[in-house]
Amino acid sequence: MPLQSRLLATALALAAAIACAPQGASAQSYPTRPVRIIVPHGAGSSPDTITRLVAQRLGERLGQPFVVENRAGAGGTIGLGAAARTPADGYTLTVGHIGTLTINPNVYSKLPYDPVKDFAPIMLSARTPLLIVVSAESPYKSIADVIAAAKADPGKLTFSSAGNGTASHMSGEYFKALAGISITHVPFKTAPEALTGVASGAVTLTFGGQPPAWPMVKAGKLRALALTSDQRVAEFPDTPVVAETLPGYEMFDWNGFMAPAGTPVAIIDTLHTAIAAILAEPGVVRQLRGQGLLPMANTPEQFARFIDAERGKWARVAKEVKIQLD
C-alpha cells in the first residue's frame, strides 16, 4: 500500500478510536480562556498553514479561541525561544519544526531554548517534501539542468531559504554535497520571501514549502522542478523527485504541536485527543494533502522518539556538509 494511503488509513482508524473514547474531567475543565499558539515562522509557511487550520477547529471543539501568533526570524529560534519562556499552563502552545528542534541544535552552539528540556511534545502533525522551484522565466527545466549549470560555472547559481538552519537551507546544502556542486546560499526571513526572491529572478532557485509554493506555480510565477520525497506523490504525479536524477537524495519537512515543559499531562492529553481527531477528519486530510501536507497519526511519546531520531540524522548531515553557523 502506498505511503500516503497507509497514513490516511491510520489517521481514520485513530479518529474512530478517539470518537469512542470516554472524555475525562480535564476535557471539560480546559480551556477556560483563549489559548495562544506561537508559530516561529511567517504567515503562509507550511507550519502556519496547518496551525491555522487546526486552531480554528480546536476552538470549535474545545469552546475557546485558539489564536495564532507569528514570530518569525532567525530560522525560527526567536519564536521558539519566546515560547520556551511562557508558563506551563496550557494557554501558550507552539509549533516545533524540523529546523528549530533537530537542525538548529546541530548547527548552532547556542540557542535561546533547549529543544529537549523546554518542551513537551503533543503531536507530530504533518510531514511534507519540499518543492524545488525556479522562476517561470528561468532557462532551467529540470534538476539535471541545474546540476549541469552549477558544474559549468561553480558559485554562479544561488538558492534562497527561510533563514540559516532552516529545512530549506539544509536541503540546499545536502543537495550541493550529494551533487558535488557549488551554489551560493541567500537567506531570507521567511519562506514566502524566499519564494518571492526566486520569482523576481533575484535568486536562481529555492527548496520551498509546498503550501506557499504551489499557488505561485499555478499563477505562472514559478516553475516546479522536483519534490524532495523518496517517491512521487499521488496528488502531483507529473512532478518528479530529486532522487530520479540524484539517487539517495531525500528530504521531508515536518512540524508538530508542543507545549512548555511541565504542562499538566491531562492538558497534553486533551490537546492530543482533539488535534488527532481534527487531523483525521476526511475533509481536513483532503485539504492538507491538496497542499502537499501529509497529516500524521501518532502519540506524544512517538513524537518525542521521532524528534530524537531526526536530531541524530541531521547531526550526521551537518557533519557531512561541514556546516556550523556560529
N, C-alpha and C positions, 0 to 999 in steps of 0.2 A: 504494500500500500504506500503511495507517495507520502512524503513527509507532511505536506500540508493537510492531506486527508486524515492522517493519524492525529495531528494536532486538533483538528476540528472534532473528530470523534471523541477524543479525550476530554475536550472542553465541554461538549454536550453531555457526556456522562457525568462530569463533575457538577454541572448545573442541575442535573436531575437529583443527584445526591444531596446537594445543598437545599433544594426546594423541599425535600422530605425531612431534613434535619430539624430538630427542635431548637428554638431560639432561647438562649439563656437570658438572665436578667440584664446582663451587660448590653445586649442589643436593644433593650428597652430604655436604658438609662443614659446611653451615649449615642449621639452627641446631644447636648442641651443648648448649644450655641454654635455659630458659624465656625467652620474649620478652614484653615488656610493651607494651601498646598504650594510650596515653593518649588518652582521649576527653574533649575540653574541654567536654562537655555532660552534662546529667543523665541518669540511668538512665531508660529509656523513651522518650527522644527519638529522632528519626529516625537521627542518626549512631550512637547507642548501639545501636539495633535491628539495623542492618546489620552493625556491627562485631562484635557478639556472635555473630551467625550465621556470619560469615566466620572469626572467631577459632577457633571450635570446629572448623571443617573444616580450617583451617590446621594446627592441632595434629595432626589425623588424617593429613594429607598429609605434613607435614614432621617428624613424630615428636617434637615438643617442645610443651609447653603454651604457648598464646598467651593471656596474662592481660589482661583489660580493666580499666583503672583510670579511673574517672570523676573529672574535676577540673573541675567546673562553676563558673561565676561570671564576672561582668564580660563577658558576651557571648562567652565562650569564650577571652578573652585570657589568663586565668590559666593554664588548662591548656596552651594553645599556647606561652605563654612558658616554662613549665616544660619542655615537650618540646624547645624550641629550645636548652636548656642541657644536654642529655643527650649522651653520647658517640655518635659516628657509627659505631657498630659493628654495627648491625642488631638490637640487642637491646632498643631502645626505639623504637617507632613511634608515630605519632599520626594523627589524623583531621583533615584540612583541610576547611573548610566555607565556604560562600558568605559567611557573616558574618565569620569570622576572616581569610580570605585576600583578600576583594575589597571588602567593605563597610567593615569597620573601618579599613583604610588610607585610606579616603576621608572618614571622619567623625571620626577621632582624629588629632591632630598627633603624639602619642607613643604607641608600643606597646612592650610588653616583648619583642618579636620583630620580625624583618624578614621579611615574608611571601615575599619573593623570595630573599634570600640565605641564610636559615636552614634551608631545607627542600629536599629532593629529592623531587619527585613520583613516586609509584609507579603509581597508577591512580585515575581518576575511577570511583567505584563505583556511584553512583546519582543520578538526578535525580528530583524529585518536586514536583508542585504542592502548595501549602498548601491547607488546608481552612478556610474561614471558618465559624465556629460561634458560636451564641448559646446561652443557657440554654434548656432544654426548656420553661421557663415564660415565655420572652420573648414579647412581642407581635409581634416581627419574624419574618416568614415568608420574606422574600426580600431580595436586595441592594437592590432598589428601595425596600423599606420602610425599610431602614437609611438610605439616602441622603435619603429624604423627611423622616425624623425628624431627621436631623442638620441639614438646611437649615431646618427649622421651629424648632429650638432649638439654635443653634450652641454647641458646647462641652459640652453636657449628656451626650452619649454618650461612652463610654470604650472603649478597646481595650487588651488586655494583650499582652505579649510575653515572650520568654525573656530579655530584657535589652536594654539600649541597644545599637544597632548590629547586632542580630541580624536574620535574614531576616524573622522575624515583625514586628519593629519597622519595618523599611524597607518591608515590604509594606503596612503600615498607612499610613505616610507617603505612599507612592506613590499609594495608593488615595485618600487625602484630597486630594492635589494634583489628580488627574485628575477627581475628582467635584466639586471646588470646595467642600468641606465642612470643618468643624472637629470633630474627635473627639479627646478627651484621651488621651494615651498613659500607660499604667500598667505600668512594667517589673517583671517578676518575675525570680527567679534562674534558673529552668529552664522548659522548655516544659510539662511536666506541671503545674507550679504555676500557670502562666498559664491553662491549661485549667480547673483547679480553681477559679480565681478567677471564671471565666465561669459554670461550673456552679453555683456558690454564689449567683450573682446580684450579686456584688460588682463585676463588670465586665460591660459590655454584650456585647462580642464579642472574638474573637481570630482571628488568622491562624495556625492550628495545624498542626503536623506531623501527617501522616496516621496513622502508627503509634500514637501515643498518643490521637489524637482519635477515630478510628472506634469503638474499643471503648466510649467514653463516649457516642457517638451511639447505638450499638446497645443500650446499657444504659438509654437513656431519660434520660440526664443532660444531653445537649446536643442541639441541632438543627443539622443541616448546612444551610448556605445556598448555598454555591458553592465550586468549586475555582478556583484561580488560573491554571490552564493555558490555552492558547490554544484548545483544543477539548475536548469531553467525553472522559472516559476510559472505555475499554471495560468495566473492572471495576465502574464506578459510573455506568451510563448515565443514571440518573434524576437525577443531581446536576448542575445547570447550572454554567457557568463565568461568572466575573465579566464577561468581555467581552461576554456576551449582553446585559448591562444597561449596561455601561460600556466601549464599544468602545476597543480599544487597550491594555487592561489585561492584562498577562501577568507571571507571576512563577513561577520554578522554583527551589526549594531544591535544593541538591546537596551532596555530600560525597565525599571520596576519601582514600585512604591515602597517607601521606607518611613519610619518614624524615629524620633530621637531615642537613643538607648535609654532603657529604664521605663519606657511607656508600658503601662499595665498590660499583661497578657490578654486579659478579657477584651481590651480595646483593640489590640492587634487582631484577635480572633474575629471580632465584629467586622472590622475593616476587611480582613481577608475574605470572609464569607460573602460580603457584599460585592467586593471587586471581582471575585471569581465568578459570581453569578452574572455580573454585568458583562464580563469578557466572554462568557459562554452563550449570551443571547445571539440567536442566529442573525438578527439584523445588525448587531454590533460586529459580529465576525465578518459579515459581508462588507460592511463599511470599511473596516480596518484593512482587510485583505485587498480591497479595491485600491488602497493607497500603498500597498506593498508591506503592510504591517501584519505579522503573523502572531495572533494572540496566543498566550500560553496558559497551561493549567498546571499549577504547582503549589506547594506549601511553603510557609516561611522557612522551614528547615531546608527544603530543597533549594530555595532561592539562595540561602546562605552558602550551601555547598557549591552551587553554580558560581557564585561570586568568587569563592576561593579558587576554583579550578580556572576561571578566567584570569585571575590575578597571576597565577603561575604561567599560563600561556603567554600573557603579554610581557612577563619578565623575560621569557625566552626570546620573544620578538625584539624587545628593546635592546637586549644584549646582541642579538644578531645584526640589527641595523645600526648599532653603536650610537644610540641617541640618549643624551642627558640634557635636560632643559634648564638646569640651574647649577 
